[in-house]
Amino acid sequence: MSPKQLERYAPWGLLVLTIALWQIICSAFSVSEFIFPSPLRIWQQMVEFRDVIAAHAWRTFWVTMAGFGIAIVVGVLLGFVIGSSRLAYAAVYPLMTGFNALPKAAFVPILVVWFGIGVGPAVLTAFLISFFPIMVNIATGLATLEPELEDVLRVLGAKRWDVLVKVGLPRSMPYFYGSLKVAITLAFVGTTVSEMTAANEGIGYLLISAGSAMQMGLAFAGLVVVGAMAMVMYELFSYIEKHTTAWAHRSSQN
Amino acid sequence: MTETADNFVDFQNVWLAYNDELLAKDHFAVEDINLQVKQGEFIAIVGPSGCGKSTFMKLTTGLKKPSRGEIFVDNQPVTGPLKISGMAFQAPSLLPWRTTLDNVLLPLEIVEPFRTQFKARKEEFEARAIKLLQTVGLGGYERKFPWELSGGMQQRASICRALIHEPKMLLLDEPFGALDAFTREELWCTLRDLWTEQKFNVILVTHDLRESVFLADTVYVMSKSPGRFVVKRHIDLPRPRDLEVTYTPAFTDIVHELRSHIGAIRKS
């Protein structure tokens, strides 16, 4: 196997190894499935409750995507404003940093009061937790424009808008895609956390109800599903990033 | 105005301080610049680094306004960025997400009247860009990305970008400074040929004396902070000049003479 292939299969190898080790420990010490279920048990539960899990997973998925979609729109717009104006940058950035330091789970009870139990709080939590990295990255991409590049266009009589559209935005695209990868995983965290206290559907709800019914295998199955969804979306954005902004990744090709 | 009518670029007692605070302290980046450039003239400005050469460029293009004095280009007072000029810097500053061809076409997407016609006449413009790239020896590299080109090739593309909209004035800010000696000499010839053919005005800022003498009609020597012109030297070497000329005694004498002026500045 060539080193490149080895690199490619390494994460799968590690996953199999971890599962095997987990199974061996559970079997060897006959750990109670109410404390720490074995991978086999989790798998059995997953197959047994596949319809239930699939329904909850679908709900979590689309709620996350809705929140993430809003996060992209708001994040890009805010990032654009902050990145293109020094004044806006100075005014907004400190406030946003302060806001980002707040734990988003703490917003859930407030959102429940405003929107009731259900979709509302989950979508908004996913949005609140994931728009910040998108905004920051767009703003950084725009604000760190090289002055020579700007001069080349300004000498030609280009307006601020021209500079932003021709240079600023394309230049910040790698930052944008990079931030999407971070933001999508955060969005899943937001949805799940919100569903744990403020929903009757979704993986978060499943985790809580399975936990209180001592169905640890099912709870773990829920975790695995959320993790898998986040991974798949991460890889998707990673793929899009590589194929749309290849110019920013050239060093890895040479 | 009347006596300056045949001058393309005309600086009349131009002073520039970078901000009001420095102005109040009488601290100027460039002082008392007087400069008259004829239509189609190739001038070079040499001087030690930090002498305000780049500031001078910004004044000429209208990116900066003088604190005192007046600047006329093409008999019009300069009030804002001039659309009749093209600019190239030491760094090629090509956009890495555009192909070489699209980089060269960029000014046409900005400058009127090309801007409004861009979609309709795109093929014609592309053909023009490809032809220009061929004249600087970049034929066949149109679809390559800048990071697939060598430093010298990138700089050639950068010069093409500065010329694609057929500016009346080309401003070059140490364009060959980052290149090796052989590539640099090759590009001197490229620039010489482009200029001979099209006769646009060139203002070349450099710290390479051989470069300035080889290319320019007139060389100005600038002193260090505050920047002033201390010497104006007309280069009367016959044209067309070949690289061989750089090894003749006449050439070396001029370089030597200019060098002694620079030396005098540094001591004082």
Interface residues (C-beta under 8 A of the other chain):
Chain A: E146 E148 L149 D151 V152 L153 R154 V155 L156 G157 A158 D162 K166 V167 P170 R171 M173 T245 W247 A248 R250
Chain B: K58 T61 L63 G80 P81 L82 K83 S85 G86 M87 F89 A91 S93 L95 P96 W97 L106 P107 E109 I110 V111 F145 W147 R161 H165 L171
